[in-house]
Amino acid sequence: MNALQDVNLRIMPGEIHGLVGENGAGKSTLIKILSGAHHADSGELEIDGVPVSRPEPLHMLERGVAVIYQETMLAPHLSVAENLWLGRLPKTRLGLVDWRETRRRSSEILTRLGFALDPTACVADLSVAQRQMVEIAGALSRKARIVVLDEPSAVLGGTELERLFAIIRKLAAEGVSFIYVSHRLQEVFAICDRVTVLRDGKVVGAKATAELDSQTLINMMVGRRLADIYPRRQRRAGKSLLSVDGLNRKGVLSDIDIDVCEGEILGVCGLAGSGRSELLRALVGADPSECRNYMLRGKLFQATGPRAAIRNGLCLLPEDRKSEGCFLPQPVAFNLTVSGLEKIRKHGLLNMRQEEKIAGELVHRLNIKTPSSGTRIDQLSGGNQQKCLIARSLNAQSVVLLVDEPTRGVDVGAKHEIYQLLARLVDEERVAIIMVSSELPEILGLSDRIIVMRDGRLAGAFLREEATEEVLMAAALGMNEAERAA
C-alpha cells in the first residue's frame, strides 16, 4: 500500500492552508516530501511553476520551504543568534565570525516578528513557546516563503497560541504562505483559509474553511459521521474514592476541596496557568503540598510521591506523555508492565514470558494498534501511546485515574476510541477519573461534574446539566452573573 497516492496540493501566496487527517493518513509523509527528506515515486513538485526534481532538504530551504516540527530542531547549548544563522554565520573580511553583525541581523528579524528575545540568550534557557518562535525566525532568516507548522498547539496553548496566530496572520499579509497541520479542528477554522483532507494516503477534498463545519470536516477525515463522538454514559456515582480538604501548595494552589466517586468523571478546566495540571501533580505527590485531610479509598493517605500513590490505587497520566509518561526507548511490553513488576518478577529476575503474556492481554483488551508488544513505543501513534498509559494504570490495578489532557496530539478517530475507553472504565469497572482538559467540548462531553480553576483556586463547581461553554469560561475569567449577562 502506498503511503500517498495521487495527492494534489496547491498553496497560494499568502495563504494559510490547513492539512488534516487521522494518524496514518499520510500527512507526515507529505511534509517530508515537501521538505526534501523523502522523495516521491511519481508526480511533480513545483515552486513558482518551476519543477523541482529529487529535492534535498538544503535545496528546499534554499527554495524557500521550511518545516517546523513539534520537536524543535535547535541546538540548545547555542545562543538564539547562533541558531538563527547556524551554518551561515556572517564573516568579517578576515574570515572570522562577525558577531556584531550576527546580533544585528538577529535583532532585526526578532523585532520584525515582535519577539522580545535577547539574541545572546541560550536556547536551553527559553520556554517551549520561545523556542518555537526562534524556529519561525530562523525560517524567515532564510527568506522562507512556505512555512509548514506541524502540530504547533502540541507545545503551545492559550495566549501563546493566540500570539502565534497573530504572527502567522501578519506574515501571511506580507505574502508568506503557511501549511498548518493540526488535529485540533477549532484551530483549523480559526486560522486557515482553506483545508486539504487526507485519508488513507489520498486527498478526500480541499475546500475553503468558510464552506465547512466541524461535522463535515470530521466526516471527510474518518469516513463516517461522529455525531455522537462522546459516548452515552450510565452516570451512576457510587462511594467516594478520593476526597481532599484544604489542599495547598505555596504560590500555586490555595485551599482546594474536591472529591470524586467510583463510576464518576470529574472534569477540571480553566485557563492556562490556572493550576489545573499542578492540582493533579499535587494529588499524586509529584510536587510537594499540604492538606488538612486526604482520604483515598476510605483511608487516610499522605501524598508522599507517585510510587506510594500507585501502590494505593492512584495513578497519574501526565500531560506530556513523551517526556513524562512513556519510556520511549523501550518496547510496548515494558511500558505496559513496568507498573506491576511484582507480577513478572521472581527471585529478583524478570519472567519475560509472563511479561509477554500480560502485555498481550492488555494490548487486546484496550485494542492497542501495534505490530507486536516488542515494538518500541515511540513507533506508535499518539492515540495508541495514550492507550498504553491507560493500560499501564490498569496493570497496576488503579481505581482512581488522574488524566491530564487525554487526547492532546491525538486525531479525531483515536479521540473517539479514548473517550469510549474512559467511559468503559468508569461505567463497567467503576474506576473514578479526574480529567483535566483545555478543550471545553471534551469536558462537557465526558464529565459528570465539573470544577473550574482560576489562579490556583476553585472558581466554580457545576453539574454537567447546568454547565455550558459560556458558563465555564465566565468562571475561568472570574466574571460574575451581571458581567456574563452584559
Secondary structure, 3 states (H helix, E strand, C coil): CCCCCCCCCCCCCCCEEEEECCCCCCHHHHHHHHHCCCCCCCCCCEECCEECCCCCHHHHHHCCEEEECCCCCCCCCCEHHHHHCCCCCCECCCCCECHHHHHHHHHHHHHHHCCCCCCCCEHHHCCHHHHHHHHHHHHHHCCCCEEEEECHHHCCCCHHHHHHHHHHHHHHHCCCEEEEECCCHHHHHHHCCEEEEEECCEEEEEEEHHHCCHHHHHHHHHCCCCCCCCCCCCCCCCCEEEEEEEEEECCCEEEEEEEEECCCEEEEEECCCCCHHHHHHHHHCCCCCECCEEEECCEECCCCCHHHHHHCCEEEECCCHHHHHCCCCCEHHHHHHHHHHHHCEECCEECHHHHHHHHHHHHHHCCCCCCCCCCEHHHCCHHHHHHHHHHHHHHCCCCEEEEECCCCCCCHHHHHHHHHHHHHHHHCCCCEEEEECCCHHHHHHHCCEEEEEECCEEEEEEEHHHCCHHHHHHHHHCCCHHHHHC
